[in-house]
Amino acid sequence: LWPSALTDYDIGETPFRRDVLAELAAACQRHGIRFGTYYSVCDWHHPDFPLGSPGGSTEKPNPNLERYNEYLRGQVAELIERYGPLSTMWFDVPQAVTRKQAEATSAYVRKLQPDITINNRAGGGVPGDYDTPEQHIGGFSRQRPWETCMTICRQWAWKPNDQMKSLEECIQTL
């Protein structure tokens, strides 16, 4: 959702062309709201990422995860330098990422912005600053913060015939 210098597979190459992140970051700043970003660690489109669509279920013939991680760190730098300071870097879908690679990415993010919070999905089991249980409520803890990631239907994106949770179920969850 931003025009990246590292790829032409971005919003700048679509008919929409606007830098949605710049607009959102500016609106947050105008209204005193801290701005954070979501970043999908996997990129099934990128030739160096080892897995492809659908959903990371295919293997690419000549992946280069080290080169891909350089690309990922470059994009993370763009997010922090163009739209920051950020309140959080919310990573997701860390397919094929080792603990060592995830630790290097998290360390790089903190080098660019030491006060940023990072969730626990950079990959390889790196704990991050807070947990993100998915589709269930996190356990009570005074030692570790958590954020529940939950949908009001059964799946993450619109899908035909998805079953919406009842009003009672949504209220009970909240």
C-alpha positions as CSV (number, residue, x, y, z in Angstrom):
1,L,0.0,0.0,0.0
2,W,3.0,2.3,-0.5
3,P,5.2,3.0,-3.6
4,S,8.3,1.0,-2.7
5,A,11.6,1.7,-4.3
6,L,12.4,-2.1,-3.9
7,T,9.6,-3.5,-6.1
8,D,7.1,-2.5,-8.8
9,Y,4.6,-4.9,-7.2
10,D,3.0,-2.1,-5.2
11,I,0.2,0.4,-5.2
12,G,2.3,2.9,-7.2
13,E,1.9,0.5,-10.2
14,T,-1.9,0.3,-9.9
15,P,-4.5,2.6,-11.4
16,F,-5.1,4.0,-7.9
17,R,-1.5,5.1,-7.5
18,R,-2.0,7.0,-4.3
19,D,0.3,6.4,-1.3
20,V,-2.3,5.2,1.1
21,L,0.1,4.8,4.0
22,A,1.3,8.4,3.7
23,E,-2.4,9.6,3.8
24,L,-3.1,7.4,6.8
25,A,0.1,8.3,8.7
26,A,-0.7,12.0,8.1
27,A,-4.3,11.7,9.3
28,C,-3.1,9.9,12.4
29,Q,-0.6,12.6,13.2
30,R,-3.2,15.3,12.7
31,H,-5.4,13.7,15.2
32,G,-2.8,12.6,17.8
33,I,-3.1,8.9,17.0
34,R,0.0,6.7,17.1
35,F,0.4,4.9,13.7
36,G,1.7,1.3,13.3
37,T,2.0,-0.9,10.4
38,Y,1.2,-4.5,9.4
39,Y,3.9,-6.4,7.4
40,S,3.5,-9.8,5.9
41,V,6.8,-11.6,6.3
42,C,6.1,-13.9,3.5
43,D,5.7,-12.6,-0.1
44,W,4.5,-15.4,-2.4
45,H,5.0,-13.1,-5.4
46,H,8.7,-12.3,-4.7
47,P,11.0,-14.6,-6.7
48,D,13.4,-15.1,-3.8
49,F,10.8,-16.2,-1.3
50,P,10.8,-20.0,-1.2
51,L,7.0,-20.5,-1.3
52,G,4.4,-19.4,-3.7
53,S,0.6,-19.2,-4.1
54,P,-1.9,-20.4,-3.2
55,G,-1.1,-19.8,0.5
56,G,2.5,-20.8,0.4
57,S,1.7,-24.3,-0.8
58,T,4.0,-24.4,-3.8
59,E,7.8,-24.4,-3.7
60,K,9.8,-22.2,-6.0
61,P,12.7,-23.6,-8.0
62,N,15.5,-21.2,-7.0
63,P,14.6,-19.3,-3.8
64,N,17.2,-17.2,-2.0
65,L,15.9,-16.5,1.5
66,E,19.0,-14.5,2.5
67,R,18.5,-12.1,-0.5
68,Y,14.7,-12.1,0.3
69,N,15.5,-11.0,3.9
70,E,17.6,-8.1,2.6
71,Y,14.5,-7.1,0.6
72,L,12.3,-7.5,3.7
73,R,14.6,-5.3,5.8
74,G,14.7,-2.7,3.0
75,Q,10.9,-2.5,3.0
76,V,10.8,-2.3,6.8
77,A,13.2,0.6,6.6
78,E,11.0,2.3,4.1
79,L,8.0,2.0,6.5
80,I,9.9,3.4,9.5
81,E,11.7,6.1,7.6
82,R,8.8,7.3,5.5
83,Y,5.8,6.9,7.8
84,G,7.3,6.8,11.3
85,P,7.9,7.0,14.0
86,L,5.7,3.9,14.3
87,S,4.0,2.6,17.4
88,T,4.3,-1.0,16.3
89,M,5.6,-3.3,13.6
90,W,2.9,-6.0,13.3
91,F,4.5,-8.9,11.5
92,D,2.5,-11.8,10.2
93,V,2.7,-15.1,8.2
94,P,6.4,-15.9,8.9
95,Q,6.6,-18.9,6.6
96,A,10.1,-20.4,6.0
97,V,11.8,-17.9,8.4
98,T,14.3,-19.3,10.9
99,R,14.7,-17.9,14.4
100,K,18.1,-16.5,13.4
101,Q,16.6,-14.6,10.5
102,A,13.7,-13.3,12.6
103,E,16.0,-12.2,15.4
104,A,18.1,-10.3,12.8
105,T,15.0,-8.6,11.4
106,S,13.8,-7.6,14.9
107,A,17.2,-6.3,15.8
108,Y,17.3,-4.2,12.6
109,V,13.8,-2.8,13.3
110,R,15.0,-1.8,16.8
111,K,18.2,-0.2,15.4
112,L,16.0,2.0,13.1
113,Q,13.5,2.8,15.9
114,P,14.5,1.6,19.4
115,D,11.2,2.5,21.1
116,I,9.0,0.5,18.6
117,T,6.9,-2.5,19.8
118,I,7.1,-5.7,17.8
119,N,4.6,-8.5,18.0
120,N,5.5,-12.2,18.2
121,R,5.1,-13.1,14.5
122,A,8.5,-12.1,13.0
123,G,9.2,-15.8,12.7
124,G,11.2,-18.7,14.2
125,G,9.5,-18.5,17.6
126,V,11.0,-15.0,18.5
127,P,8.7,-13.8,21.3
128,G,8.5,-10.1,20.4
129,D,7.0,-7.6,22.9
130,Y,3.5,-9.1,23.0
131,D,1.6,-12.2,22.0
132,T,-1.1,-12.5,19.3
133,P,-3.3,-15.5,19.9
134,E,-5.5,-16.1,16.8
135,Q,-9.2,-16.9,16.9
136,H,-9.2,-17.4,20.7
137,I,-8.9,-15.1,23.7
138,G,-5.4,-14.9,25.2
139,G,-4.8,-16.2,28.7
140,F,-4.6,-13.8,31.6
141,S,-1.1,-12.7,32.5
142,R,0.4,-9.9,34.5
143,Q,3.8,-10.6,32.9
144,R,3.1,-10.6,29.2
145,P,0.7,-8.4,27.1
146,W,-1.4,-10.0,24.4
147,E,-3.7,-8.9,21.6
148,T,-6.4,-11.3,20.4
149,C,-6.7,-11.5,16.6
150,M,-10.2,-12.6,15.9
151,T,-12.8,-12.3,13.1
152,I,-16.5,-11.9,13.3
153,C,-16.8,-14.6,10.7
154,R,-14.9,-17.9,10.6
155,Q,-12.2,-16.8,8.1
156,W,-10.0,-13.7,7.6
157,A,-11.2,-12.4,4.3
158,W,-14.6,-12.3,2.7
159,K,-15.5,-15.7,1.3
160,P,-18.8,-16.9,0.0
161,N,-21.0,-18.7,2.5
162,D,-18.7,-17.9,5.4
163,Q,-20.6,-18.2,8.7
164,M,-20.9,-15.0,10.8
165,K,-20.7,-15.4,14.5
166,S,-23.8,-14.6,16.4
167,L,-24.3,-11.3,18.2
168,E,-24.2,-13.2,21.5
169,E,-20.9,-14.9,20.5
170,C,-19.3,-11.5,19.5
171,I,-20.4,-9.8,22.8
172,Q,-19.2,-12.7,24.9
173,T,-15.9,-12.6,23.1
174,L,-15.5,-8.9,23.8
